[in-house]
Amino acid sequence: MWILKKEDYDAREVVGKLIIFYVIQCATAEDCSYPYRLYCLFSARKKQNKKCKRPQRLKADQKWSNLNSDAGSTKMVSTSEIVKKLNLQAHVEGGFFCETFRDRSVFLSKSQLPPEYKVDRPVSTSIYFLLPSGSVSKLHRIPCSETWHFYLGEPITIVELNEKDGSVKFTYLGQDLMGNEQTQYTVPPNVWFGSFPTKDINVSPEGLATKAVSRDAESHFSLVGCTCAPAFQFEDFELAKRSELISYFPKYKSLILLLTSDD
């Protein structure tokens, strides 16, 4: 250790010697890692002649564990687990559903609605809808608009068949916002529509639909939400007749066969 003499009192020299002293002391500490040597220079612990301890290095799995515990990890879930968790029931059109909200703050009588509405109803309703791989939502129509919200799982395709103008439209819901998927879409009233897991059915530009290789329904699914306004009522729900739709849309016969039941 240096003994400072009176002639060494130049401030710059004193600071320089002190820094060199502390660097040497810290560098020779067995458990002092390089990134923490500067910490040792100015640490109160060093002034008390305590060694600078090397921080414990976390293993990769520990880092991910801490990250997940902080951010809230999402573990893989199965179709049956979702059905149980959300109290879903089988839907007549296919898949599983549960009504989560029926807005009775405004009530609409049949006289206030267009003639397609068969009963009085609240202003809106919301449901969960789960479609496992291997299942489809059969073509149907309702008199109200229905907004779909993508939540979880794989992409799902909504197909619309419009009798008024003969148009056929495909909309893809999913997480690939930079691709051709979207997280929300509204089906207009009085249009035939259904849905299927996007990876289950391939539809060519010519309208030919072919089924893909079968996949596990427990691990492949799409979870969405559907909001109707005015409220959905089963009295208005109408499943499509296969033969009639094929006569209107012969080009899409193979797809209609997959999305309808026998007449």
KAUR-V590055 format. One record per backbone hydrogen bond with DSSP energy under -1.0 kcal/mol. CO is the residue of the C=O (numbers start at 1). NH is the residue of the N-H. Records with the same first field share a line. If there is no record, write none. Layout:
# KAUR-V590055
CO = NH ; NH
This chain:
# KAUR-V590055
5 = 8
6 = 9
10 = 14
11 = 15
12 = 16
13 = 17
14 = 18
15 = 19
16 = 20
17 = 21
18 = 22
19 = 23
20 = 24
21 = 25
22 = 26
23 = 27
24 = 28
26 = 29
29 = 32
33 = 36
34 = 37
36 = 40
37 = 41
38 = 42
43 = 47
44 = 48
45 = 50
46 = 49
59 = 63
60 = 64
61 = 65
62 = 66
63 = 67
64 = 68
65 = 69
66 = 70
67 = 71
68 = 72
78 = 82
79 = 83
80 = 84
81 = 85
82 = 86
83 = 88
89 = 97
91 = 94
93 = 138
95 = 91
96 = 130
97 = 89
98 = 128
101 = 126
103 = 123
106 = 123
108 = 121
109 = 112
110 = 113
114 = 117
121 = 108
122 = 231
124 = 103
125 = 228
126 = 100 ; 101
127 = 226
128 = 98
129 = 224
130 = 96
131 = 222
132 = 135
137 = 195
139 = 240
140 = 193
141 = 238
142 = 190
145 = 229
146 = 187
147 = 227
148 = 185
149 = 225
152 = 223
155 = 198
156 = 173
157 = 196
158 = 171
159 = 194
160 = 169
161 = 192
162 = 166
167 = 162
169 = 160
171 = 158
172 = 182
173 = 156
175 = 177
176 = 179 ; 181
182 = 174
183 = 150
185 = 148
187 = 146
192 = 161
193 = 140
194 = 159
195 = 137
196 = 157
197 = 200
200 = 212
202 = 210
204 = 207
208 = 204
210 = 202
216 = 220
218 = 79
220 = 133
221 = 154
222 = 131
223 = 151 ; 152
224 = 129
225 = 149
226 = 127
227 = 147
228 = 125
229 = 145
233 = 236
238 = 141
241 = 245
242 = 246
243 = 247
244 = 248
245 = 249
249 = 252
250 = 253
252 = 256
253 = 257
255 = 259
259 = 139
